[in-house]
Structure formats: structure tokens, C-alpha cells
Amino acid sequence: MVSIPAGEDTKKIEIEIIDDNEWEPEKDFFVELYDVKYCLPIEGDDARATVTILDDDFPGILSFDITQTRVVFDDGKVELMVKRSNGSDGTISCVIKTEDLAPGLANNAKKDVDYTPISETITFQHGECD
């Protein structure tokens, strides 16, 4: 309960916000004024405040380090780097998989003929960037 003594016209209240290291969407809650005598909400547009909790635990963005590369058959493999940027809070995952380009193109590599197909999940742990 908050009491405002005679002669004061404002009262500061504090509400603790519980933080963690996982990203979450924005969340809202209300703070309402109630009449002590009748335990009823006080009427009026300014008797309720909405608080929005903004999450500062941004998980980051996953992307390829480069988006186009050339490789020679003799190399036997190609390595691509997935990077995490603009945040590293919490665990974040993505699925990577190979697929053929549009059928009928002259330079279309074919799975199991020109490359071995893959489909797997990459996971970055909290604080991990590469």
C-alpha cells in the first residue's frame, strides 16, 4: 500500500523487474490505483498505468559470412561460416540444408551427383558468436 502524507502531491513507487539471459517478446502489465476505503478501482483514464517490459537480451542475427563463393571440384569440399551478430544473449539455432537451384538451368549442380546433401541444426550457446 502507498500512502501520500499531507502536503505532498506525488509518491514514487518502485516495482522490481526480474531479468534473465533469455530473449522474450515484449510483455505488458498494469499498475492500478484503488480506493483504500472501498477496495475499488479509482475511476479515470489516469488511474491506470501500462508498463511494457522491453527485452534487452537480443539473441542476435544469424547469417553467412559470405553469400557467394566458387570452389574447384579438386578441393573436395567448401566451407561456409555462419556468424552471429547484433547480440549473443541466450541460445539460438537454425537449420541449414543444401538444395538444387531451379531445375533446367545449365549450371545447376545436382545433389548426390555434384555435392552431398546436408540438413542439420546449428546452435549457438549464450555468449557464443562463432
C-alpha positions as CSV (number, residue, x, y, z in Angstrom):
1,M,0.0,0.0,0.0
2,V,1.2,3.5,-0.8
3,S,0.3,6.5,1.4
4,I,0.8,10.1,0.4
5,P,1.2,12.3,3.5
6,A,-0.5,15.7,3.8
7,G,1.4,18.4,2.0
8,E,2.9,16.0,-0.7
9,D,1.4,15.7,-4.1
10,T,3.5,12.8,-5.6
11,K,4.7,9.5,-4.4
12,K,7.3,7.4,-6.1
13,I,6.8,3.6,-6.3
14,E,9.3,1.0,-7.4
15,I,8.4,-2.4,-9.0
16,E,11.2,-4.9,-9.4
17,I,11.6,-6.3,-12.9
18,I,13.0,-9.9,-12.9
19,D,15.7,-10.3,-15.6
20,D,17.2,-13.4,-17.2
21,N,19.5,-14.2,-20.1
22,E,16.9,-15.5,-22.5
23,W,15.2,-13.5,-25.2
24,E,11.5,-13.0,-24.7
25,P,9.0,-10.8,-26.6
26,E,7.8,-7.5,-25.0
27,K,5.5,-8.0,-22.1
28,D,2.9,-5.6,-20.5
29,F,1.4,-5.3,-17.1
30,F,-0.8,-2.7,-15.4
31,V,-0.4,-0.7,-12.2
32,E,-3.8,0.5,-10.9
33,L,-4.9,2.9,-8.2
34,Y,-7.5,1.6,-5.7
35,D,-9.6,3.4,-3.2
36,V,-8.4,2.1,0.2
37,K,-11.8,2.5,2.0
38,Y,-13.9,0.6,-0.6
39,C,-11.1,-1.5,-2.2
40,L,-12.5,-0.5,-5.6
41,P,-10.5,0.8,-8.6
42,I,-10.3,4.6,-8.8
43,E,-12.2,5.9,-11.9
44,G,-10.4,7.9,-14.6
45,D,-8.1,7.5,-17.5
46,D,-5.1,8.4,-15.4
47,A,-5.7,5.9,-12.6
48,R,-4.1,3.0,-14.6
49,A,-0.6,2.9,-16.0
50,T,0.6,0.4,-18.5
51,V,4.2,-0.8,-18.2
52,T,5.9,-2.5,-21.1
53,I,9.0,-4.6,-20.4
54,L,11.4,-4.4,-23.3
55,D,13.8,-7.3,-23.5
56,D,17.5,-6.3,-23.8
57,D,18.5,-9.9,-24.2
58,F,18.6,-9.9,-28.0
59,P,19.7,-13.3,-29.4
60,G,21.4,-11.8,-32.4
61,I,21.0,-12.5,-36.1
62,L,22.5,-15.5,-37.9
63,S,23.9,-15.1,-41.4
64,F,26.5,-16.4,-43.7
65,D,29.9,-14.6,-43.6
66,I,29.9,-14.6,-47.4
67,T,26.9,-15.2,-49.7
68,Q,28.6,-16.3,-52.9
69,T,31.8,-18.4,-53.4
70,R,33.5,-20.5,-56.1
71,V,35.0,-23.9,-55.5
72,V,37.0,-26.3,-57.7
73,F,36.0,-30.0,-57.9
74,D,39.5,-31.0,-56.8
75,D,39.1,-29.1,-53.5
76,G,36.6,-31.8,-52.4
77,K,34.7,-29.5,-50.1
78,V,33.5,-26.0,-49.5
79,E,33.4,-24.4,-46.1
80,L,31.0,-21.6,-45.3
81,M,31.0,-19.7,-42.0
82,V,27.7,-18.9,-40.2
83,K,28.1,-15.8,-38.0
84,R,26.1,-14.4,-35.1
85,S,25.9,-10.6,-34.9
86,N,24.0,-7.9,-33.1
87,G,23.6,-9.8,-29.9
88,S,24.6,-13.0,-28.2
89,D,22.1,-13.5,-25.3
90,G,20.5,-16.9,-24.9
91,T,20.7,-19.9,-27.1
92,I,19.8,-19.5,-30.8
93,S,19.5,-22.2,-33.5
94,C,18.9,-22.5,-37.2
95,V,18.6,-25.4,-39.7
96,I,21.0,-25.4,-42.6
97,K,20.3,-27.6,-45.7
98,T,21.5,-27.8,-49.3
99,E,19.2,-27.8,-52.2
100,D,19.5,-27.7,-56.0
101,L,18.9,-24.4,-57.9
102,A,15.9,-24.2,-60.2
103,P,15.7,-27.3,-62.5
104,G,16.6,-26.8,-66.1
105,L,19.5,-24.3,-65.6
106,A,22.6,-25.3,-67.5
107,N,24.9,-24.7,-64.5
108,N,22.6,-26.4,-61.9
109,A,24.6,-28.7,-59.6
110,K,22.7,-31.8,-58.6
111,K,22.6,-33.4,-55.2
112,D,24.2,-36.8,-54.9
113,V,25.9,-36.2,-58.3
114,D,27.8,-32.9,-57.7
115,Y,27.5,-32.5,-53.9
116,T,26.5,-34.5,-50.9
117,P,23.3,-33.0,-49.4
118,I,23.2,-32.0,-45.8
119,S,20.4,-30.9,-43.4
120,E,21.5,-30.2,-39.8
121,T,20.9,-27.8,-37.0
122,I,23.5,-25.2,-35.9
123,T,23.2,-24.0,-32.3
124,F,25.0,-21.0,-30.7
125,Q,25.0,-21.1,-26.9
126,H,24.6,-18.0,-24.7
127,G,27.5,-15.6,-25.4
128,E,28.9,-17.7,-28.3
129,C,29.4,-15.8,-31.6
130,D,31.3,-18.1,-33.9
